[in-house]
Amino acid sequence: MEEENKNNEENVPPEVRRKNSVIDDRKNELMHLNDHLQTYYDKNVVKSLERKTKIEDFAYNITHKVIRKIQTADERFRANGLVTLGIPYDGIHAGKPIYLEMMLQLSLGKNNSVYLVRDKTSQYARVQPYAQEAWDDCMGRTNTYILPNLILKLLRKYMKRTVYVLSKYIDTNNKEKTPEGLKSIELEPGHFNTTIVINDNIRVRVLPALSVPDCRNDLTRKDLPSSSHVVAIPKRIKSVEDILNNNVPKEGDAESIVWKYSFFVAEKNKMRTVVEGCRIKLLRILTEIRDSDPQLTGLSSEHLKTIFFQEVDRVQGRRDWNESKLSQRFISIVRKVSSSLSDMNCLSYFIQPPDFPSLNLFDEFDGKQLKEMQNVFDEILTDPIANLKLSE
């Protein structure tokens, strides 16, 4: 039998043998990469997830207590409307501040709702309440719209009082009224800044939000929910560095505050559809790469998830996302990230025609920044195992 196999191999043309050899080498490389990615996930990603979850839960509990105290003074700000949006930028690094965002859904009261005036050229909108008397203190003198700058200003006023009280509890060592684990708390400076600093290094920006009516022109779109939100946010803030460097609007910059669409519900719905196979594992590996390289701190979770969702839509075969295909899918999505950076184009997954004008999420970067980030992913493609270093 062995002699017969040997004779068969000798009868195979040289070009076919070379081709088969290349295929075998490629299979071995992918299997080796698959093993390395699994180890990278177990050693690096899982450890980061545990730390992130612990910090996020702690920050949420403290922020929830702050909002709960505010609710006693103004029921429009309700603690059960607080939703964590996670760590949007550069993850967790030793010696660096940890930045989180949380959305605070404002209560519209009984039988109340809002009318939305959309800006057809952007992702921004104006909000008009049907029951205007409930929002008199947050509306302009010459119009009937809820002004996002006044909402932020009001929330900041309440937060300032609450943070002061909690600080006094800490100073007087009042353990009964001091939340467990809270060693210090303060409110960052800035006229419209609603960022609290917990234990010196955890920064939580609270974004007031309103639930708005169905924004779909095409009601057959299933990737968007029938309801979404708008958040009050400074228009010119583009990165975590702007927050940490206190680059937020000051007095007189109220026109820089806008209501911006948020599709966190749609994002959660989409994530529920991609739980099978290696999809979530792949996204977490991609996020860990972003978190581990200082040159990638400008890439937000929105950038990564947008490219990830596009790749999931492109490769729809269930077998293509089996755990055994992790290495193929990894190479594919890293190439996608690299090409997107090279093309300077990352079209929003949710903000798109016919409901919105197309939005390029990379418009906030210059060409040099995009090229530096592309180089990181190109190096990974050159030698992924050498560039994905394992934690000790």
Secondary structure by P-SEA (a helix, b strand, c coil): caaaaaaaaaaccaaaaaaaaaaaaaaaaaaaaaaaaaaaaaccaaaaaaaaaaaaaaaaaaaaaaaaaaaaaccccccccccccccccccccccbbbbbbbbbbbbccccbbbbbbcccccccbbbbbccccccccccccccccccaaaaaaaaaaaaaaaaaaaaaaaaacccccccccccccccccccccccccccccbbbbbbbbbbbcccccccccccccccccccccccccccaaaaaacccccccccccccccccaaaaaaaaaaaccccaaaaaaaaaaaaaaaccccccccaaaaaaaaaaaaaaccccccccccaaaaaaaaaaaaaaaaaaacccccccccccccccccccccccaaaaaaaaaaaaaaaacccccccccc
